[in-house]
């Protein structure tokens, strides 16, 4: 299955789980909590298929729950106050997709800890220019945009050979640049949490 088929399947699953497409009143603001733009530990994306840095260390994800990669304080920082929901990851049966919505329903987060495939699952997207390599919290990463019915931005974190953490931020009320800024910032927080294990 190609990367884009995976992305579409995941976006559809998250939309179902999080209900992020429901209509609410109010206006989303780019000044919301957790939206201060990419962190200083993050480099600009590159279109090279090879990660631009080596991992500072290996973080084995065996037995790590997708809903445990953000602390309660981090969730609050990003206004992720909804009750986490769980679904199987559409293309990786061993993985659980953890989905959390923001308090104002302006965006949703989905995180998957994948232990059966590494960052190479993004190689086709990087080579075609539809995804780009970057660095998040000193770890190699890949950023990918999905401008579908429910726009989404994905950050794949390369934490060990054959393993990765995928962070997806989606929402129809925010521009793609804001979705990607939030995804990158949340991915950086995930790195902080798992690196402390």
C-alpha positions in Angstrom: 0.0 0.0 0.0 1.4 3.4 -0.9 2.1 6.1 1.6 -0.9 8.2 0.2 -3.3 5.3 0.6 -2.1 4.9 4.2 -2.6 8.6 4.8 -6.1 8.6 3.4 -7.1 5.5 5.4 -5.7 7.0 8.6 -7.3 10.4 8.0 -10.7 8.7 7.4 -10.2 6.6 10.6 -9.3 9.6 12.7 -12.3 11.6 11.3 -14.6 8.8 12.4 -13.0 8.5 15.8 -12.5 12.1 16.8 -15.5 13.7 15.2 -13.2 16.6 14.3 -15.5 17.6 11.4 -18.4 18.5 13.7 -19.6 22.1 13.4 -19.1 24.3 16.4 -19.4 28.0 16.9 -16.4 30.3 17.4 -13.2 31.1 15.5 -9.9 29.2 15.6 -7.0 31.4 16.4 -3.4 30.8 15.4 -2.4 32.1 18.8 -4.0 29.1 20.6 -2.1 27.1 23.1 0.6 25.0 21.6 0.6 26.8 18.3 3.7 28.9 18.6 5.2 27.5 15.4 8.0 25.0 15.0 10.4 24.6 17.9 14.0 25.6 17.9 14.9 21.9 17.8 13.3 21.5 14.4 15.0 22.2 11.1 13.3 23.2 7.9 12.0 20.2 5.8 14.2 18.8 3.1 13.2 16.8 0.0 16.1 14.4 0.3 14.9 10.8 0.8 17.6 10.1 3.4 17.2 11.5 7.0 19.5 14.5 7.4 20.7 13.4 10.9 21.4 10.2 12.8 19.2 9.4 15.8 20.8 10.5 19.0 19.7 7.2 20.6 17.4 4.3 19.9 14.1 4.4 21.7 12.5 0.9 21.7 8.8 1.2 21.3 7.9 -2.4 22.2 5.0 -2.3 24.7 4.6 1.5 24.5 1.0 2.6 24.4 0.1 5.3 21.8 -1.9 7.2 24.4 1.1 7.4 26.8 3.5 9.4 24.6 2.2 12.7 25.8 1.9 13.6 29.5 -1.2 15.1 30.9 0.7 18.5 31.2 1.6 18.3 27.5 -2.0 17.5 26.5 -3.1 20.5 28.5 -0.4 22.7 26.9 -1.9 21.9 23.5 -5.5 22.2 24.7 -6.1 18.5 24.1 -8.9 18.0 26.6 -11.0 15.4 25.0 -11.2 11.9 26.2 -8.7 9.7 24.2 -10.3 7.3 21.8 -8.7 4.2 20.4 -8.9 2.4 17.1 -6.7 -0.1 15.3 -4.3 1.6 12.9 -5.7 0.9 9.4 -2.5 -0.5 7.8 -0.6 -1.8 10.9 -2.8 -4.3 12.9 -0.3 -4.3 15.8 -0.7 -0.5 16.3 -3.3 1.4 18.2 -4.4 4.8 17.1 -4.9 7.2 20.0 -7.1 10.2 19.1 -7.7 13.3 21.2 -9.7 16.4 20.3 -9.0 20.0 21.3 -11.5 21.7 23.7 -12.9 24.0 20.9 -13.0 21.2 18.3 -10.7 23.3 16.0 -8.3 20.4 15.6 -7.7 16.8 16.5 -4.6 14.7 17.2 -4.0 11.1 16.4 -0.8 9.3 17.5 0.3 5.8 16.5 3.2 3.8 17.9 4.2 1.5 15.0 6.6 -1.4 15.7 6.4 -3.2 12.4 7.7 -0.6 10.0 10.1 2.3 10.3 10.5 5.7 8.7 11.1 4.1 5.3 7.3 3.9 4.9 7.6 7.5 3.9 10.3 7.0 1.3 8.0 7.0 -1.7 6.4 10.3 -0.6 9.8 11.9 0.0 11.2 10.8 -3.3 8.1 12.2 -5.1 8.3 15.5 -3.3 5.0 14.9 -1.4 6.8 14.5 1.9 10.0 16.1 3.3 12.6 15.1 5.8 13.3 17.2 8.9 14.6 17.0 12.4 12.4 17.1 15.5 14.0 17.0 18.9 17.3 15.9 17.4 15.6 12.8 15.8 15.1 12.3 12.0 11.5 12.9 11.0 9.3 13.2 7.9 6.6 15.7 7.4 3.7 15.1 5.0 0.6 17.1 4.2 -2.8 15.6 3.2 -5.1 18.3 1.8 -8.2 16.0 1.6 -11.8 16.5 2.8 -10.3 16.7 6.4 -6.9 18.4 5.9 -4.2 16.7 7.9 -0.5 17.1 8.6 1.6 14.1 9.5 5.0 13.9 11.3 6.7 10.5 11.3 9.4 10.2 14.0 12.3 7.9 13.4 13.1 6.5 16.9 14.4 3.0 16.2 15.1 0.7 13.2 11.8 -0.7 12.0 9.8 1.5 14.5 8.3 4.9 14.4 5.8 7.2 16.0 3.3 8.9 13.7 1.7 12.2 14.8 -1.3 13.5 12.8 -3.0 16.8 13.4 -6.2 17.4 11.4 -9.0 19.9 11.2 -11.0 21.9 8.7 -10.9 25.2 10.6 -7.1 25.8 10.5 -4.8 26.4 7.5 -2.4 23.7 6.6 0.6 25.7 7.9 -1.0 25.9 11.3 -1.8 22.1 11.3 1.8 21.4 10.4 3.1 23.8 13.1 1.0 22.1 15.7 2.0 18.6 14.5 5.7 19.6 14.7 5.3 21.0 18.2 3.4 18.0 19.4 5.9 15.7 17.8 8.7 17.5 19.7 6.8 17.0 23.0 6.4 13.3 22.1 10.2 13.1 21.7 10.7 14.7 25.1 8.4 12.2 26.7 9.8 9.0 25.1 13.4 10.1 25.5 12.9 10.3 29.3 11.9 6.6 29.4 
